[in-house]
Amino acid sequence: MPHPTYASYLRLDELLSSQQPLTPPEQRDLSDSERLFIVVHQASEILLSQVLVDLGHIDAGRCGRSCFTHRVDRAVRLVDALTGQLTLLRRTLRREDFLRFRDRFGTASGLESEQFKELFLRVRRLTRHAGGGRPPEEARHLGELDDAVRRWRSTHLELVGHMLGDLPGTGETSGGRFLAARLDGGPAGERPAAPPPGPDRGDTPAPRSGPAAPVPSASPAPSPGDPNRLRHVVVVGGSVAGLLTAHVLADHAERVTVLERDHYEDAPGPRAGVPQSRHTHVLLTSGMNALDELLPGLLTELTEAGAPRLAVPGDLGVWQAGQWISRRNPSAPIMTPSRPLLEHRVRRRVLAGSRIDVRTGTEVTGLLGRPGHITGVVVRDRGAGHHTRQDLTADLVVDATGRAGRTPQWLAELGGRPPAEEVVDTGRAYATCVFHADDPAGDLRGFYIVPDAGQPFGAIVLPAEGDRWLVTLSGPRDQAPPTDPEGFADFADRLPHPAVHKWLSTARPVTRPVGYRHTANRRRRYDRLGRDGTGLLVVGDALCALNPVYGQGLSVAALSAVALRKELAGGRVPPAHALQRAVLRSSRPAWDVATGADSPMPGATGNAVRSGPVARLLDRYLARVRDRVPGDPVVCTANRDVLFLLTPPRTLLTSPRVLRRALLTTAVPTPRDLPTP
């Protein structure tokens, strides 16, 4: 018998002839896009067949310990490869192409895939009894398999939301909600319609979408009473930090309820409950990486919506230590979407999850339980009297209400002690105005004038979507920027270089300037309330509020959500104290940067202001570092990575290259004229 060839062994003739797009071949680009769609899903079905072979072997009881571990690990990796297939499709198939050919396959739906139905049943059967008669090691491996299927499910729903948005699904389903319900194991024959808008989902429902691909999921819902899952999580505050936290916890809870005081609008726009929504916002490189990990494809959505991406210092005129930073120094990316656009896109993606509900127009007025053991919240309709009071129980309450959070007061009302607070307050105030204007001179795409102890005035000039420029000017205590357009522009004359004032003199204001004065750095030490505390987690500005002029808030919210996800990755839900410590640790680099910059400022107050001989010696060393940032590419890169939360601040003290340059070399001056590329 002759040996097979490569082609005959793999049956390539049959395999490569099985992609038959329904788009006419003369529409070449569209036909090729449809072929890509078919290829990815055929590959997914082939990978899935091997997953089922391994799970079938385990399910039949044919595996010893080594075989069990090997096959479950292989199944996990294959399911992760299935997740990668969805990510690949998202990055390579244009949405407009998909919408043009999707009607050609009629009512065909991934929900018809028998293999995915079988995967759902097998995973559910195996994991349901994982914590019972199985050894702990086997239960752990099955938990990893369950997590892999959940990641696939989340990525699938995100792909659906991207491809279809509010369009209905194939087969006359309601789209994303129907898909989400089916992925949680709804009866096979149901095709439920999307529920109407209401207080349980907010003014506007989460984006409805249909299957973007004939690939269903089999991620089982947590079993009631499962010790590895939370039954109900309540997240108080539906802004970015709250939404990202809800997104992470939804993979470890039967259901998550987000409570928000405001009413969400259909389109991006400032909200009363987010005073910062009218001001300049930045996604640092670290925040971009974290958001891409949490919500794959979100950065692409923001770019498609017009959010600018800049290289720093390559695209920006950055003034520090009395001179411009050389634009020839190595750069790192940032994004500058408006806060309303970013929050709207995050909200749309997060609320597509089937286990997340939102109630808008809802106020939380207190906590349930006792000190150290929180069991829920007291809510009422916003603006209504006490007769609308309702007790809402939960295994975990998340406070994501921002700087004005009242959890310390609510804990005191239960008879407990509020957390200790650490504060550094410079009294800095700022104002923001939106302009239409031409690009600055010198091929620049914005300015950043960095305030310091010797020069207290600052400016941030950045582009946003919609051909707008957001300009934020700041001043020290008792020298706030005016909130009339003319006075606002004149205030820029106080800056140490005339470039911003000159540019503003030709810009056209679109809005009146909006002021903001709550700039204190404030960290609440909930991690010190006791290791045995249960039921409460505090995130975002409610935990660690930073001086907004440093542009860290959005990135810290995303980094904290990533830290929370990693803490939960072991399968079993850790104690609330461990989750709180993980979130606090993730914000420490930003806290050190902000308080380190603010402590030497004239008039800084608070119990966390750094003082004494050691602090003065450190300030002298960091001043030498800052003096070398403009002209030294090595020091500039190290300093930028600290400011962008890519490396901890201690690296400025431990890097031999930075130490040598800061202590043994002379600062290289840069020209006073606008920096050139």
KAQUI-V737728 format. One record per residue. N is the residue number from 1. SS is DSSP state (a for helix, b for strand, c for the rest). PHI is phi in whole degrees, -180 to 180 (none if undefined). PSI is psi in whole degrees, -180 to 180 (999 if undefined). Layout:
BEGIN
N/SS/PHI/PSI ; N/SS/PHI/PSI
END
This chain:
BEGIN
1/c/none/122 ; 2/c/-67/149 ; 3/c/-69/144 ; 4/c/-71/153 ; 5/c/-85/169 ; 6/a/-55/-46 ; 7/a/-68/-40 ; 8/a/-74/-35 ; 9/a/-62/-42 ; 10/a/-90/-2 ; 11/c/54/51 ; 12/a/-67/-32 ; 13/a/-58/-46 ; 14/a/-70/-43 ; 15/a/-63/-45 ; 16/a/-84/-8 ; 17/c/-101/6 ; 18/c/-93/3 ; 19/c/-97/109 ; 20/c/-126/85 ; 21/c/-60/147 ; 22/c/-89/-12 ; 23/c/-71/134 ; 24/c/-55/139 ; 25/c/-61/-24 ; 26/c/-68/-21 ; 27/c/-89/71 ; 28/a/-58/-50 ; 29/a/-61/-46 ; 30/a/-68/-41 ; 31/a/-61/-41 ; 32/a/-67/-35 ; 33/a/-66/-41 ; 34/a/-65/-37 ; 35/a/-62/-42 ; 36/a/-57/-45 ; 37/a/-55/-45 ; 38/a/-67/-45 ; 39/a/-58/-48 ; 40/a/-62/-40 ; 41/a/-77/-34 ; 42/a/-64/-43 ; 43/a/-61/-38 ; 44/a/-64/-43 ; 45/a/-65/-36 ; 46/a/-67/-47 ; 47/a/-59/-42 ; 48/a/-64/-35 ; 49/a/-60/-36 ; 50/a/-72/-37 ; 51/a/-57/-45 ; 52/a/-69/-33 ; 53/a/-60/-48 ; 54/a/-67/-44 ; 55/a/-68/-35 ; 56/a/-63/-39 ; 57/a/-64/-42 ; 58/a/-68/-46 ; 59/a/-62/-30 ; 60/c/-81/-2 ; 61/c/76/27 ; 62/c/-96/5 ; 63/c/-109/135 ; 64/c/-83/-172 ; 65/a/-63/-47 ; 66/a/-65/-44 ; 67/a/-62/-43 ; 68/a/-59/-50 ; 69/a/-61/-44 ; 70/a/-63/-47 ; 71/a/-73/-37 ; 72/a/-67/-42 ; 73/a/-61/-41 ; 74/a/-66/-39 ; 75/a/-64/-40 ; 76/a/-61/-45 ; 77/a/-67/-35 ; 78/a/-70/-39 ; 79/a/-65/-38 ; 80/a/-63/-34 ; 81/a/-66/-35 ; 82/a/-62/-41 ; 83/a/-61/-41 ; 84/a/-63/-33 ; 85/a/-62/-41 ; 86/a/-67/-42 ; 87/a/-63/-41 ; 88/a/-60/-44 ; 89/a/-63/-41 ; 90/a/-63/-37 ; 91/a/-84/-15 ; 92/a/-118/-16 ; 93/c/-105/120 ; 94/c/-71/136 ; 95/a/-58/-41 ; 96/a/-65/-32 ; 97/a/-68/-44 ; 98/a/-59/-44 ; 99/a/-66/-23 ; 100/a/-80/-32 ; 101/a/-104/-7 ; 102/a/-62/-33 ; 103/a/-70/-15 ; 104/a/-70/-26 ; 105/a/-97/17 ; 106/c/56/-126 ; 107/c/-94/7 ; 108/c/-58/135 ; 109/c/-143/146 ; 110/a/-59/-22 ; 111/a/-64/-14 ; 112/a/-83/-7 ; 113/c/-67/116 ; 114/a/-68/-31 ; 115/a/-66/-42 ; 116/a/-70/-33 ; 117/a/-61/-42 ; 118/a/-67/-40 ; 119/a/-58/-45 ; 120/a/-56/-49 ; 121/a/-65/-44 ; 122/a/-68/-45 ; 123/a/-64/-41 ; 124/a/-63/-43 ; 125/a/-67/-41 ; 126/a/-70/-44 ; 127/a/-78/-25 ; 128/a/-60/-36 ; 129/c/-106/14 ; 130/c/-64/-37 ; 131/c/-88/3 ; 132/c/-91/-98 ; 133/c/-85/-5 ; 134/c/-83/150 ; 135/c/-61/153 ; 136/a/-56/-37 ; 137/a/-65/-41 ; 138/a/-66/-41 ; 139/a/-61/-37 ; 140/a/-65/-44 ; 141/a/-64/-40 ; 142/a/-67/-34 ; 143/a/-62/-37 ; 144/a/-66/-37 ; 145/a/-64/-44 ; 146/a/-61/-42 ; 147/a/-64/-39 ; 148/a/-63/-41 ; 149/a/-67/-36 ; 150/a/-66/-39 ; 151/a/-63/-40 ; 152/a/-61/-46 ; 153/a/-60/-46 ; 154/a/-62/-43 ; 155/a/-66/-38 ; 156/a/-62/-46 ; 157/a/-64/-37 ; 158/a/-65/-40 ; 159/a/-63/-42 ; 160/a/-61/-47 ; 161/a/-60/-37 ; 162/a/-69/-44 ; 163/a/-74/-39 ; 164/a/-114/-24 ; 165/c/58/-120 ; 166/c/-92/4 ; 167/c/-73/152 ; 168/c/-71/162 ; 169/c/-84/176 ; 170/a/-72/163 ; 171/a/69/22 ; 172/a/63/30 ; 173/c/-85/171 ; 174/c/-82/3 ; 175/c/93/-132 ; 176/a/-58/-40 ; 177/a/-65/-41 ; 178/a/-63/-45 ; 179/a/-60/-46 ; 180/a/-61/-41 ; 181/a/-63/-42 ; 182/a/-69/-35 ; 183/a/-70/-18 ; 184/c/-93/8 ; 185/c/94/30 ; 186/c/-68/162 ; 187/c/-56/143 ; 188/c/-63/-28 ; 189/c/-91/-5 ; 190/c/-77/143 ; 191/c/-134/75 ; 192/c/-69/147 ; 193/c/-82/158 ; 194/c/-66/138 ; 195/c/-68/152 ; 196/c/-70/159 ; 197/c/-58/143 ; 198/b/-170/180 ; 199/c/-66/-19 ; 200/c/-80/-17 ; 201/c/-125/3 ; 202/b/91/176 ; 203/c/-62/-37 ; 204/c/-121/135 ; 205/c/-69/161 ; 206/c/-62/155 ; 207/c/-54/131 ; 208/c/-94/140 ; 209/c/-152/162 ; 210/c/-110/170 ; 211/c/-58/123 ; 212/c/-79/-11 ; 213/c/-156/151 ; 214/c/-77/61 ; 215/c/-133/103 ; 216/c/-83/176 ; 217/c/-120/169 ; 218/c/-137/32 ; 219/c/-79/115 ; 220/c/-77/150 ; 221/c/-73/152 ; 222/c/-60/142 ; 223/c/-77/140 ; 224/c/-55/134 ; 225/c/81/3 ; 226/c/-64/119 ; 227/c/-67/-15 ; 228/c/-89/4 ; 229/c/-132/150 ; 230/b/-86/142 ; 231/b/-79/-48 ; 232/b/-143/128 ; 233/b/-116/134 ; 234/b/-111/123 ; 235/b/-108/118 ; 236/b/-94/109 ; 237/c/113/116 ; 238/c/-108/36 ; 239/c/-94/-161 ; 240/a/-63/-49 ; 241/a/-62/-44 ; 242/a/-65/-42 ; 243/a/-66/-44 ; 244/a/-66/-37 ; 245/a/-66/-42 ; 246/a/-61/-40 ; 247/a/-60/-44 ; 248/a/-69/-45 ; 249/a/-71/-22 ; 250/a/-63/-23 ; 251/a/-79/-4 ; 252/a/-131/17 ; 253/b/-140/153 ; 254/b/-69/-37 ; 255/b/-156/153 ; 256/b/-128/132 ; 257/b/-115/123 ; 258/b/-99/126 ; 259/b/-108/124 ; 260/b/-132/132 ; 261/c/-70/-39 ; 262/c/-79/170 ; 263/c/-103/130 ; 264/c/-74/142 ; 265/c/-97/161 ; 266/c/-67/-36 ; 267/c/-112/160 ; 268/c/-60/139 ; 269/c/-174/156 ; 270/c/-60/149 ; 271/c/-122/146 ; 272/c/-61/-35 ; 273/c/-76/-3 ; 274/c/-125/83 ; 275/a/-56/-27 ; 276/a/-77/-6 ; 277/a/-67/-17 ; 278/a/-95/3 ; 279/c/-108/169 ; 280/c/-66/137 ; 281/c/-132/152 ; 282/c/-135/137 ; 283/b/-99/111 ; 284/c/-70/168 ; 285/a/-55/-43 ; 286/a/-64/-40 ; 287/a/-68/-37 ; 288/a/-62/-45 ; 289/a/-62/-42 ; 290/a/-67/-43 ; 291/a/-65/-37 ; 292/a/-67/-32 ; 293/a/-72/-39 ; 294/a/-77/-43 ; 295/c/-132/79 ; 296/c/-55/135 ; 297/c/91/-9 ; 298/a/-64/-40 ; 299/a/-63/-37 ; 300/a/-65/-41 ; 301/a/-59/-44 ; 302/a/-64/-41 ; 303/a/-63/-44 ; 304/a/-64/-27 ; 305/c/-84/0 ; 306/c/104/2 ; 307/c/-66/124 ; 308/c/-70/150 ; 309/b/-121/126 ; 310/b/-123/154 ; 311/b/-101/135 ; 312/b/-122/123 ; 313/c/-94/9 ; 314/c/-58/-38 ; 315/c/-102/-4 ; 316/c/-123/142 ; 317/b/-86/103 ; 318/b/-107/119 ; 319/b/-104/121 ; 320/b/-147/142 ; 321/c/55/37 ; 322/c/82/13 ; 323/b/-158/166 ; 324/b/-79/140 ; 325/c/-76/134 ; 326/c/-61/130 ; 327/c/-76/-6 ; 328/c/-84/-10 ; 329/c/-67/154 ; 330/c/-55/141 ; 331/c/-110/161 ; 332/b/-136/153 ; 333/b/-83/151 ; 334/b/-134/163 ; 335/b/-123/149 ; 336/c/-129/56 ; 337/c/-72/156 ; 338/c/-67/154 ; 339/a/-59/-43 ; 340/a/-61/-40 ; 341/a/-66/-47 ; 342/a/-61/-48 ; 343/a/-64/-39 ; 344/a/-62/-44 ; 345/a/-70/-39 ; 346/a/-63/-45 ; 347/a/-62/-43 ; 348/a/-62/-40 ; 349/a/-72/-45 ; 350/a/-67/-44 ; 351/c/-76/-3 ; 352/c/-73/-17 ; 353/c/-67/135 ; 354/c/-71/-21 ; 355/c/-94/4 ; 356/b/-112/121 ; 357/b/-111/155 ; 358/b/-131/139 ; 359/b/-121/112 ; 360/b/-94/168 ; 361/c/62/30 ; 362/b/-123/128 ; 363/b/-106/140 ; 364/b/-97/129 ; 365/b/-113/-2 ; 366/b/175/175 ; 367/b/-107/153 ; 368/b/-102/153 ; 369/b/112/-148 ; 370/b/-142/168 ; 371/c/-55/130 ; 372/c/85/-6 ; 373/b/-148/88 ; 374/b/-89/132 ; 375/b/-121/5 ; 376/b/158/-165 ; 377/b/-135/159 ; 378/b/-102/128 ; 379/b/-127/162 ; 380/b/-154/159 ; 381/b/-67/136 ; 382/c/-63/132 ; 383/c/85/-6 ; 384/c/-93/167 ; 385/c/-79/-176 ; 386/a/-70/-13 ; 387/a/-68/-13 ; 388/a/-94/7 ; 389/c/-57/141 ; 390/b/-145/137 ; 391/b/-91/128 ; 392/b/-121/110 ; 393/b/-84/154 ; 394/c/-160/152 ; 395/c/-75/-30 ; 396/b/-143/129 ; 397/b/-108/127 ; 398/b/-109/122 ; 399/b/-92/110 ; 400/c/-126/42 ; 401/c/-92/3 ; 402/c/86/-165 ; 403/c/-56/-35 ; 404/c/-87/13 ; 405/c/-55/141 ; 406/c/-108/14 ; 407/a/-58/-41 ; 408/a/-56/-42 ; 409/a/-67/-42 ; 410/a/-66/-37 ; 411/a/-65/-41 ; 412/a/-63/-37 ; 413/a/-65/-25 ; 414/c/-84/-4 ; 415/c/96/7 ; 416/c/-94/-179 ; 417/c/-105/140 ; 418/c/-72/162 ; 419/c/-72/152 ; 420/c/-66/148 ; 421/b/-118/140 ; 422/b/-113/129 ; 423/b/-135/137 ; 424/b/-132/118 ; 425/b/-130/118 ; 426/c/-94/-9 ; 427/c/76/11 ; 428/c/-62/142 ; 429/b/-129/153 ; 430/b/-146/168 ; 431/b/-143/151 ; 432/b/-129/139 ; 433/b/-136/145 ; 434/b/-98/135 ; 435/b/-130/156 ; 436/b/-106/133 ; 437/c/-165/163 ; 438/c/-76/161 ; 439/c/-61/149 ; 440/c/-62/166 ; 441/c/-69/166 ; 442/c/71/26 ; 443/c/62/23 ; 444/c/-82/154 ; 445/c/-119/19 ; 446/b/155/177 ; 447/b/-134/152 ; 448/b/-141/108 ; 449/b/-98/113 ; 450/c/-88/121 ; 451/c/-77/153 ; 452/b/-151/-175 ; 453/c/-62/-31 ; 454/c/-91/-15 ; 455/b/-143/96 ; 456/c/-87/1 ; 457/c/-100/141 ; 458/b/-134/162 ; 459/b/-150/143 ; 460/b/-131/121 ; 461/b/-123/112 ; 462/b/-138/147 ; 463/b/-77/153 ; 464/b/-134/174 ; 465/c/-62/159 ; 466/c/79/24 ; 467/c/55/40 ; 468/b/-114/157 ; 469/b/-120/129 ; 470/b/-102/125 ; 471/b/-120/122 ; 472/b/-117/123 ; 473/b/-112/141 ; 474/b/-134/154 ; 475/b/-144/165 ; 476/c/-74/180 ; 477/c/-50/131 ; 478/c/69/14 ; 479/c/-134/57 ; 480/c/-75/146 ; 481/c/-65/145 ; 482/c/-66/160 ; 483/c/-112/25 ; 484/c/-112/146 ; 485/a/-56/-42 ; 486/a/-69/-46 ; 487/a/-65/-35 ; 488/a/-61/-48 ; 489/a/-65/-39 ; 490/a/-65/-32 ; 491/a/-60/-31 ; 492/a/-64/-16 ; 493/a/-69/-16 ; 494/a/-80/-12 ; 495/c/-66/155 ; 496/c/-73/-10 ; 497/c/-135/142 ; 498/c/-78/-2 ; 499/a/-60/-45 ; 500/a/-68/-43 ; 501/a/-63/-41 ; 502/a/-63/-42 ; 503/a/-67/-42 ; 504/a/-64/-29 ; 505/c/-65/-20 ; 506/c/-109/-3 ; 507/c/-83/158 ; 508/b/-114/115 ; 509/b/-67/137 ; 510/c/-98/-30 ; 511/c/-131/169 ; 512/c/-79/147 ; 513/c/-61/146 ; 514/b/-120/126 ; 515/b/-91/163 ; 516/b/-155/133 ; 517/c/-125/-4 ; 518/c/-89/80 ; 519/c/-115/9 ; 520/c/-66/142 ; 521/b/-81/123 ; 522/b/-138/120 ; 523/b/-119/125 ; 524/b/-101/126 ; 525/c/-93/68 ; 526/a/-65/-21 ; 527/a/-68/-13 ; 528/a/-102/9 ; 529/c/-83/-4 ; 530/c/129/138 ; 531/c/-73/-20 ; 532/c/-94/0 ; 533/c/-64/142 ; 534/b/-131/155 ; 535/c/88/0 ; 536/b/-137/133 ; 537/b/-138/131 ; 538/b/-116/133 ; 539/c/-135/172 ; 540/a/65/-152 ; 541/a/-66/-21 ; 542/a/-66/-24 ; 543/c/-98/-52 ; 544/b/-140/98 ; 545/b/-96/131 ; 546/c/-115/155 ; 547/c/-58/116 ; 548/a/-63/-18 ; 549/a/-66/-14 ; 550/a/-92/-3 ; 551/c/64/35 ; 552/c/-100/-18 ; 553/a/-56/-50 ; 554/a/-64/-41 ; 555/a/-67/-39 ; 556/a/-65/-38 ; 557/a/-60/-44 ; 558/a/-70/-42 ; 559/a/-64/-37 ; 560/a/-66/-39 ; 561/a/-65/-39 ; 562/a/-64/-42 ; 563/a/-62/-40 ; 564/a/-64/-43 ; 565/a/-60/-43 ; 566/a/-65/-38 ; 567/a/-65/-30 ; 568/c/-90/-1 ; 569/c/-70/-15 ; 570/c/-73/-7 ; 571/c/104/-58 ; 572/c/-83/138 ; 573/c/-71/120 ; 574/c/-70/167 ; 575/c/-60/154 ; 576/a/-58/-34 ; 577/a/-62/-40 ; 578/a/-67/-39 ; 579/a/-64/-41 ; 580/a/-64/-41 ; 581/a/-66/-39 ; 582/a/-63/-43 ; 583/a/-67/-42 ; 584/a/-64/-42 ; 585/a/-60/-38 ; 586/a/-65/-25 ; 587/a/-93/-6 ; 588/a/-62/-44 ; 589/a/-57/-41 ; 590/a/-66/-39 ; 591/a/-61/-45 ; 592/a/-63/-39 ; 593/a/-65/-49 ; 594/a/-67/-47 ; 595/a/-73/-30 ; 596/a/-66/-35 ; 597/a/-76/-34 ; 598/a/-85/-28 ; 599/a/-59/-40 ; 600/c/-78/-5 ; 601/c/-65/141 ; 602/c/-58/133 ; 603/c/82/7 ; 604/c/-66/135 ; 605/b/-128/166 ; 606/c/123/159 ; 607/c/-77/-7 ; 608/c/-108/8 ; 609/c/-64/130 ; 610/c/-80/127 ; 611/c/-146/174 ; 612/c/98/175 ; 613/a/-61/-42 ; 614/a/-65/-43 ; 615/a/-63/-40 ; 616/a/-66/-38 ; 617/a/-66/-42 ; 618/a/-64/-42 ; 619/a/-62/-38 ; 620/a/-65/-41 ; 621/a/-66/-46 ; 622/a/-65/-30 ; 623/a/-64/-38 ; 624/a/-66/-37 ; 625/a/-62/-49 ; 626/a/-60/-37 ; 627/a/-64/-26 ; 628/a/-96/-9 ; 629/a/-59/-46 ; 630/c/-59/-40 ; 631/c/-111/-3 ; 632/c/-114/111 ; 633/a/-63/-32 ; 634/a/-69/-49 ; 635/a/-67/-39 ; 636/a/-60/-45 ; 637/a/-64/-45 ; 638/a/-64/-44 ; 639/a/-66/-42 ; 640/a/-62/-42 ; 641/a/-64/-33 ; 642/a/-69/-48 ; 643/a/-64/-32 ; 644/c/-88/8 ; 645/c/62/32 ; 646/c/-91/-28 ; 647/c/-137/152 ; 648/c/-71/153 ; 649/c/-58/-27 ; 650/c/-62/-19 ; 651/a/-64/-24 ; 652/a/-69/-19 ; 653/a/-100/-20 ; 654/a/-108/-14 ; 655/c/-75/118 ; 656/a/-59/-36 ; 657/a/-66/-41 ; 658/a/-70/-43 ; 659/a/-58/-45 ; 660/a/-63/-44 ; 661/a/-70/-38 ; 662/a/-70/-34 ; 663/a/-100/-26 ; 664/a/-117/-5 ; 665/c/-118/164 ; 666/c/-95/139 ; 667/c/-62/137 ; 668/c/-93/116 ; 669/c/-72/152 ; 670/c/-114/158 ; 671/c/-62/151 ; 672/c/-77/-23 ; 673/c/-64/162 ; 674/c/-53/136 ; 675/c/-68/142 ; 676/c/-102/157 ; 677/c/-60/999
END
